[in-house]
Amino acid sequence: MEFEFTGELVEWRGPAPYHFVDVPEEVSVDIKAAAQGLEYWGQVPVAARIEGLEFTTGLFPRDGRYLLPVKDAVRKPLGLKLGEVLRVEMSVGRR
């Protein structure tokens, strides 16, 4: 199943900083339905595209929504900045 949405690039500080795009609530509900049987430890495998750059990752569940991790290998070449609103194309499942 394919999804498109926009979300803000945010940082979560843990032992090391991580960058995520906050998936909108209504899209998260649809993803949860589409991911039945694909979840592992609450994560959902996805293939995503931001500004034409494709990558695979797993969505993190958080407060009834999902967060899309944006790896440095994606963020740095595109010059993405915290607070930037990004357009994301994404499909659920392994490729």
Secondary structure, 3 states (H helix, E strand, C coil): CEEEEEEEEEEEECCCEEEEEECCHHHHHHHHHHCCCCCECCEEEEEEEECCEEEEEEEEEECCEEEEECCHHHHHHHCCCCCCEEEEEEEECCC
